[in-house]
């Protein structure tokens, strides 16, 4: 847990919130050397291993639905405007 003065937290609030949220850090805010508040992530950031853990339980498309999805994608691609690249 990182200890931060209230003044330092106020001056760098956006950075503090980002570190807490994206890096999962917890910060103890102190004033006059006394603990005043603790800033913790609202929820644990999701990691790739979290997806790997739930992947087997996710629903799968049946053969008929997968075919319909494939046809829908092909239809949507045909309707897209052609994009010209400056390297063509």
C-alpha positions as CSV (number, residue, x, y, z in Angstrom):
1,X,0.0,0.0,0.0
2,X,1.4,3.4,-1.0
3,X,1.2,6.2,1.5
4,X,0.4,9.6,0.1
5,X,-0.1,13.0,1.8
6,X,-3.5,14.6,1.3
7,X,-1.7,17.6,-0.3
8,X,0.2,15.3,-2.7
9,X,-3.1,13.4,-3.5
10,X,-4.9,16.7,-4.2
11,X,-2.1,17.9,-6.6
12,X,-2.0,14.7,-8.5
13,X,-5.5,13.4,-8.1
14,X,-6.0,12.2,-11.6
15,X,-2.8,10.3,-11.6
16,X,-3.6,8.8,-8.2
17,X,-7.0,7.6,-9.4
18,X,-5.5,6.1,-12.6
19,X,-2.9,4.2,-10.6
20,X,-5.5,2.9,-8.2
21,X,-7.9,1.8,-11.0
22,X,-5.5,0.5,-13.7
23,X,-2.7,-0.9,-11.6
24,X,-4.9,-2.0,-8.7
25,X,-2.9,-0.1,-6.1
26,X,-4.3,1.1,-2.8
27,X,-3.3,4.4,-1.4
28,X,-3.4,5.5,2.2
29,X,-3.9,9.3,2.5
30,X,-2.2,10.9,5.5
31,X,-2.4,14.4,7.0
32,X,0.0,15.5,9.6
33,X,1.3,11.9,9.7
34,X,-2.1,10.5,10.7
35,X,-4.1,8.2,8.4
36,X,-7.2,10.0,7.0
37,X,-8.5,7.9,4.2
38,X,-7.8,4.9,2.0
39,X,-8.3,4.9,-1.8
40,X,-8.9,1.4,-3.2
41,X,-10.1,0.2,-6.6
42,X,-13.8,0.1,-7.0
43,X,-13.4,-3.3,-8.5
44,X,-10.5,-5.5,-9.4
45,X,-9.2,-4.8,-13.0
46,X,-10.0,-7.7,-15.3
47,X,-7.0,-9.7,-16.6
48,X,-6.6,-12.1,-19.4
49,X,-6.5,-15.0,-16.9
50,X,-10.0,-13.9,-15.8
51,X,-11.3,-14.4,-19.4
52,X,-9.5,-17.7,-19.7
53,X,-11.2,-18.9,-16.5
54,X,-14.7,-18.2,-17.8
55,X,-14.2,-19.0,-21.5
56,X,-15.2,-22.7,-21.2
57,X,-18.5,-21.8,-19.6
58,X,-19.5,-19.2,-22.3
59,X,-22.4,-20.3,-24.5
60,X,-21.5,-21.5,-28.0
61,X,-23.4,-20.9,-31.3
62,X,-25.0,-23.9,-32.8
63,X,-24.2,-24.8,-36.4
64,X,-27.3,-23.1,-37.8
65,X,-26.7,-19.9,-35.8
66,X,-23.0,-19.8,-36.7
67,X,-24.0,-20.1,-40.4
68,X,-26.5,-17.3,-40.0
69,X,-23.9,-15.2,-38.3
70,X,-21.4,-15.8,-41.1
71,X,-24.0,-14.8,-43.7
72,X,-24.9,-11.7,-41.8
73,X,-21.2,-10.7,-41.6
74,X,-20.7,-11.3,-45.3
75,X,-23.8,-9.2,-46.1
76,X,-22.6,-6.4,-43.9
77,X,-19.2,-6.4,-45.5
78,X,-20.8,-6.2,-49.0
79,X,-22.7,-3.1,-47.9
80,X,-19.6,-1.3,-46.6
81,X,-18.2,1.4,-49.0
82,X,-15.0,0.5,-50.7
83,X,-12.0,2.0,-48.9
84,X,-9.2,3.2,-51.1
85,X,-5.8,3.1,-49.6
86,X,-3.1,5.7,-50.7
87,X,-0.8,2.7,-51.1
88,X,-3.0,1.0,-53.7
